Each structure stands twice: as C-alpha cells, then as structure tokens.
Amino acid sequence: MNDYTIIIFRTIILYIILLIVFRLMGKREVGELSIVDLAIFVLMAEVAAIALDDIHRSFFKAILPICLLFLIQYLNSWFILKNKKLRDFIEGDPSMVIRDGWICEVEMKKQRYNLDDLLQQLREQGICSVQEVAYAFLEQSGKLSIYKKEQGSLILPLILDGYVDKRHLRIIGKDEEWLVHELLVNGYPNVRDIFYCSYEDEKWFVQLRARKN
C-alpha cells in the first residue's frame, strides 16, 4: 500500500476505535468532564495523532497506548463508583463560594478562584448582585451552581453511597451523631445500607441500596 492508502486506512480504523472507546467510557457532557477524564482524552488524542503522523510505525504499537488508557480509565471509573472516598479524592468535592449573600474568601483562595471569575459567572447566569444568592457552589468541572434566596431552602444530600457527608451536615448546623440518631428513630440502623439520604422540609427522604438477588 502507498502512503495515502495507509493514512486513509489508519484514519478510519482510529476513528472507529476512538468512537467505541469513548462510547464505552460512559455518557458525560464535555463541560462535566473531571480532570482525570480530560487528561485521558488529551492523551488519547496525542496518541492518535502520532499513529497518523508516523505511518511506518507498527499500527498495533500505535493503538496499544489507546487501549491501555481506556483500561486505566475503565478501572478508575469502576473503583470510584464503588468507593465514594476514593471518588472525592480523585475528582474532588464542590466548594461553597457564596453563603447567604456573603463571599467565602477563604474557600476561594483555597480553590485559586478569583473575584473576576466569580462575578463573570454570576453575570452569565443573570445574577446582578451577590446579595441575591443564597448558596453558590464551584463544581468539580469549574461550573458555578447558584441557588437564589427566592428559591427556598437548599436541599443537600447527607448520605451518598453509604458515606456520611460531614461537610453538608456542618452547612445545615448538624453533626453525625444527630444524623445517626434520627435515622435510628426512623428505622434505619445502618448508615452503610443507605444509598441516598436527604432532609427536606423537616422530612426524611431515604433510599436504600439495591439488593442483589
């Protein structure tokens, strides 16, 4: 085969491989990609570019890094799905940057997030004043999630995947001892059995983990 035929063949094969790999990696919006996802995608793009650029290199050796990157990402996704603590360590937690109309300066410095970025994202969502905001969270993707004061109370999950979210408890002015006691009173003795739990309008919403048959 001449060089042009090889390039065309490799381009088609790489397109199909990348399409399958990205499909198997799960559905996520581009703006919702974590740092790990973004790093994997960039590396795959670089590997694909090298495979097309160096046509004299073994095609198997060219696509092997793509397969390895997919395996790494697949295993990473599986482990963080099973372990919330690992998920928080790798992907991070949302950071509260505004509470009751006050800017959380310490948290902003911790996240290296400046006022210009904050005010820009507020304007983009039609917020004229910080005083309109009840809570604002800087998500892992860098997107700012905003809850206006007029929207009512903010509902925060207190348990996710069997793990107590102590940060959310502090936000609502409660502690883990209160949570465990209230759940016990309501017939839920084991926190690890709970998939999702929130406290909404002085009412508990609890969803237990699915049981395997």
C-alpha positions as CSV (number, residue, x, y, z in Angstrom):
1,M,0.0,0.0,0.0
2,N,1.2,3.5,-0.7
3,D,1.4,6.2,2.0
4,Y,-2.0,7.8,1.1
5,T,-3.8,4.4,1.4
6,I,-2.1,3.7,4.7
7,I,-3.2,7.2,6.1
8,I,-6.8,6.7,4.9
9,F,-6.9,3.2,6.4
10,R,-5.4,4.2,9.7
11,T,-7.7,7.3,10.0
12,I,-10.8,5.2,9.5
13,I,-9.7,2.5,12.0
14,L,-8.6,5.0,14.6
15,Y,-12.0,6.8,14.2
16,I,-13.8,3.6,14.8
17,I,-11.6,2.6,17.8
18,L,-11.9,6.0,19.5
19,L,-15.7,6.0,18.9
20,I,-16.0,2.7,20.6
21,V,-13.7,3.7,23.4
22,F,-15.5,7.0,24.2
23,R,-18.8,5.2,24.0
24,L,-17.7,2.5,26.5
25,M,-16.3,5.2,28.8
26,G,-19.9,6.4,29.5
27,K,-22.0,9.4,28.8
28,R,-20.8,12.7,30.1
29,E,-21.1,16.3,28.9
30,V,-17.9,17.9,27.8
31,G,-18.3,20.6,30.5
32,E,-18.8,17.9,33.1
33,L,-15.5,16.1,32.5
34,S,-13.3,15.6,35.5
35,I,-9.6,16.3,35.5
36,V,-8.9,12.6,35.0
37,D,-11.3,12.3,32.1
38,L,-9.8,15.4,30.4
39,A,-6.2,14.1,30.8
40,I,-7.2,10.7,29.4
41,F,-8.9,12.3,26.3
42,V,-5.9,14.6,25.7
43,L,-3.5,11.7,25.9
44,M,-5.7,9.6,23.5
45,A,-5.8,12.5,21.0
46,E,-2.0,12.8,21.1
47,V,-1.5,9.0,20.6
48,A,-3.9,9.0,17.7
49,A,-2.1,12.0,16.1
50,I,1.3,10.1,16.4
51,A,-0.3,7.0,14.9
52,L,-1.3,9.0,11.8
53,D,1.9,11.0,11.6
54,D,4.3,8.1,11.7
55,I,2.9,5.7,9.1
56,H,6.0,3.5,9.2
57,R,5.4,2.6,12.8
58,S,3.6,-0.7,13.7
59,F,-0.1,0.1,13.8
60,F,-0.5,-2.3,16.8
61,K,2.1,-0.4,18.7
62,A,0.4,2.8,17.8
63,I,-3.0,1.8,19.1
64,L,-1.7,-0.1,22.2
65,P,-1.4,3.1,24.3
66,I,-5.1,3.9,23.5
67,C,-6.2,0.5,24.7
68,L,-4.1,0.9,27.9
69,L,-5.5,4.4,28.6
70,F,-9.0,3.0,28.1
71,L,-8.3,0.2,30.6
72,I,-6.9,2.7,33.1
73,Q,-9.9,4.9,32.8
74,Y,-12.4,1.9,32.9
75,L,-10.7,0.6,36.1
76,N,-10.6,4.1,37.6
77,S,-14.3,4.6,36.9
78,W,-15.2,1.2,38.5
79,F,-13.2,1.9,41.6
80,I,-14.6,5.4,42.2
81,L,-18.1,4.1,41.6
82,K,-17.6,1.6,44.4
83,N,-15.8,3.9,46.8
84,K,-17.0,7.5,47.5
85,K,-13.9,8.4,49.5
86,L,-11.7,7.5,46.5
87,R,-14.1,9.4,44.2
88,D,-13.8,12.5,46.4
89,F,-10.0,12.2,46.5
90,I,-9.7,11.9,42.7
91,E,-12.5,14.1,41.4
92,G,-12.8,16.5,44.4
93,D,-15.9,18.0,46.1
94,P,-17.9,21.0,45.1
95,S,-16.7,24.1,47.0
96,M,-19.1,26.6,48.6
97,V,-18.0,30.1,47.5
98,I,-21.1,32.1,48.5
99,R,-23.4,31.6,51.5
100,D,-26.3,33.8,52.5
101,G,-25.1,36.6,50.2
102,W,-21.5,36.5,51.6
103,I,-18.5,35.5,49.6
104,C,-16.4,32.7,51.2
105,E,-13.0,34.3,50.8
106,V,-11.0,31.5,52.4
107,E,-12.6,28.8,50.2
108,M,-12.0,30.9,47.1
109,K,-8.3,31.3,47.9
110,K,-8.1,27.6,48.6
111,Q,-9.5,26.9,45.1
112,R,-7.5,29.7,43.5
113,Y,-10.7,31.1,42.2
114,N,-10.7,34.9,41.9
115,L,-13.4,37.5,42.2
116,D,-13.3,38.3,38.4
117,D,-14.2,34.7,37.6
118,L,-16.9,34.6,40.2
119,L,-18.6,37.9,39.1
120,Q,-18.3,36.8,35.4
121,Q,-20.1,33.5,36.1
122,L,-22.8,35.4,38.1
123,R,-23.4,37.8,35.2
124,E,-23.6,34.9,32.8
125,Q,-26.4,33.4,34.9
126,G,-28.3,36.7,35.1
127,I,-27.3,37.5,38.8
128,C,-26.9,41.2,39.3
129,S,-25.8,41.1,43.0
130,V,-24.1,38.7,45.3
131,Q,-26.9,39.5,47.8
132,E,-29.4,37.6,45.6
133,V,-27.5,34.4,46.1
134,A,-28.3,32.0,49.0
135,Y,-25.7,29.5,48.0
136,A,-23.2,29.1,45.2
137,F,-21.0,26.0,44.7
138,L,-18.0,25.8,42.4
139,E,-18.3,22.3,40.9
140,Q,-15.5,19.9,40.0
141,S,-15.9,20.9,36.4
142,G,-15.4,24.6,37.2
143,K,-19.1,25.4,36.6
144,L,-20.8,27.7,39.2
145,S,-24.1,26.3,40.6
146,I,-26.3,29.0,42.0
147,Y,-29.3,28.9,44.3
148,K,-31.2,32.2,44.8
149,K,-32.7,33.2,48.1
150,E,-36.1,33.3,46.5
151,Q,-35.9,29.6,45.6
152,G,-36.4,28.5,49.1
153,S,-34.2,26.2,51.3
154,L,-31.3,24.3,49.8
155,I,-31.6,20.5,49.9
156,L,-28.2,18.8,50.5
157,P,-27.6,15.1,50.5
158,L,-26.4,13.9,53.9
159,I,-25.5,10.3,52.9
160,L,-24.2,9.2,49.5
161,D,-23.3,5.6,48.8
162,G,-23.3,4.7,52.5
163,Y,-21.0,7.6,53.4
164,V,-22.0,10.5,55.6
165,D,-21.3,13.9,54.1
166,K,-19.9,15.8,57.1
167,R,-19.4,18.9,55.2
168,H,-23.1,19.1,54.3
169,L,-24.0,18.4,57.9
170,R,-21.9,21.4,59.0
171,I,-23.7,23.6,56.5
172,I,-27.1,22.8,58.0
173,G,-25.7,23.1,61.5
174,K,-25.9,19.4,62.5
175,D,-23.5,16.7,63.3
176,E,-23.1,13.0,62.6
177,E,-24.4,12.0,66.0
178,W,-27.7,13.8,65.3
179,L,-27.9,12.1,61.9
180,V,-27.3,8.6,63.2
181,H,-29.8,9.1,66.0
182,E,-32.6,10.5,63.7
183,L,-32.1,7.6,61.2
184,L,-32.3,5.1,64.0
185,V,-35.5,6.6,65.2
186,N,-36.9,6.4,61.7
187,G,-36.0,2.7,61.3
188,Y,-32.6,2.9,59.6
189,P,-30.0,1.5,62.0
190,N,-27.1,1.1,59.5
191,V,-25.8,4.1,57.5
192,R,-23.9,1.8,55.2
193,D,-27.2,0.3,53.9
194,I,-28.4,3.8,52.7
195,F,-27.7,4.8,49.0
196,Y,-29.1,8.3,49.3
197,C,-30.4,10.4,52.2
198,S,-31.6,14.0,52.5
199,Y,-33.5,16.1,55.0
200,E,-36.2,18.0,53.2
201,D,-38.7,20.4,54.9
202,E,-38.2,18.5,58.2
203,K,-38.9,15.2,56.5
204,W,-36.5,12.4,55.7
205,F,-36.0,11.0,52.2
206,V,-34.1,7.8,52.4
207,Q,-33.3,5.4,49.5
208,L,-31.7,2.1,50.5
209,R,-29.0,0.3,48.4
210,A,-30.3,-2.1,45.8
211,R,-30.1,-5.7,47.0
212,K,-28.5,-8.3,44.7
213,N,-30.6,-11.4,44.1
